[in-house]
């Protein structure tokens, strides 16, 4: 069980049933079972690539939102204030502000001592587990306060003993009402669990040089959660904290997790009775530290500094996590990321280019400083011509006529076009027909094989004409030049092409004398 999924399960299901009640347990088991089924199905269907659509920004902002919810959930324990369980983030903060006069100074002191000791231990006692040090110091301080002032005065609440026994057998509730209540949450947990696990796996793989197979991770998590739902488990995933600590400790195989589980069983029986004396304020302080560790401040600063779009995604996901349902925050972040990506890709960059002046160059450049040819427009399109980009590209091509009606010929430098779909092919064929009707033409230089193959299969190449497709290292201008109007060329002062400096399109030798401007 991870911090994020734990708070997510609690926040999502506590409004449906009283936490700890039999109904609540059944819902959690059902949620775990459905999560496992979804994960297993996605793994068997080899849908691991779907994780790539959940951006790192969404994960960072969602995790930060979950951290704030952890803070809010532990305010009552840290300060000893009575706040309604299961209240929203805003309701919790409002309730805390309205009850500032009820803060218990003894409980707050225990929480503060625990927090400070944990921070100090993390900074100066690197070889010791700082959370355990903080728990021991906080518990000892609480015991000292109770002994000195009396438990009736301090009113420091404790956890109560954990059952020192293995989890009993269980079964998910597959009734229609339970499935209806848990299915949307299960889908969000599935996405979150897989994203969390694959993200930390990729981070460690960079250090270890290993290759991550997301489909195997899906299958492993799916089987784990399906089986766990029959052994009183709730949804689990790969942990950011434990995976990193496991790798740093020298673990190299999955056997490390098995040994950790066996040791945990031993610790359960040895430590469970002692938890009865653990103050809630201590646990609140520990969870404050856990929540703070969920903030990836380095990447948050980078996002704020480098990308306005990613900043919007981060803020929307973060606010949705705080003020809406946690599962909605994931959906909102993913959906907004895809919308912004599609918006960006639906507007391919169209650059005005000219032939490279270098004598032996076949390239076209936007930095030549040459003027426009009055009859031939040259464009480099960087981006795919798919259905979402068709309108933008078509409007750009039509705008050429509006700005200069004499530019009836258009040469597209297509080296930046990686993909063309049916809609894009139809748009290009339509533009080729339109150019011919007004006495011009549409031409392509360095059209990639995949795009050309689609134009041929769709039948649109007959409209464009194979003679208008110029491969790499060919002189497209030399073939197009003789189609230009010689009278316009006669009075042109630009002469940006090699050909137009010596001869007119009709073969007539050009006078070396520059034409004078007309009165």
Buried (B, 14 or more C-beta within 10 A) or exposed (E): EBBBBBBBBBBBBBEBBEEEEEBBBBBBBBBBBBBBBBBBBBBEEEBBEBBEEBBBBBBBBBBBBBBBBBBBBBBBBBBBBEBEEBBBBEEBBEBBEEBEEEEBEBBBBBBBBBBBBBBBBBEEEEEEEBBEBBBBBBBEBBBEBBEEEEBEEBEBBBBEEBEEEEEEEBEBBEEEEBBEBBEBBBBBBBBBBBBBBBBBBBBBEEEEEEEBBBBEBBBBBBBBBBEBBBEBBBBBBBBBBEBBEBBEEEBEEEEBBEEEEEEEEEEBEEEBEEBEBBBBBBBBBBBBBBBBBBBBEEBBEBBEEEBEBBBBBBBBBBBBBBEBBBBBBBBBBBEBBBEBBEEEBBBBEBBEBBBBEEEEEBBBBEEBEBEBBBBBBBBBBBBBBBEBBBEBBBEBBEEBBEEBEBBBBBBBBBBBBEBBBEBBBBBBBBBBEBBBEEEBBBBBBBBBEEBBEBBBEBEBBEBBEEEBBBEEEEBBBEEBBEBBBBEBBBEBEEBBBBBBEEBBBEEEEBEEEEEEEEE
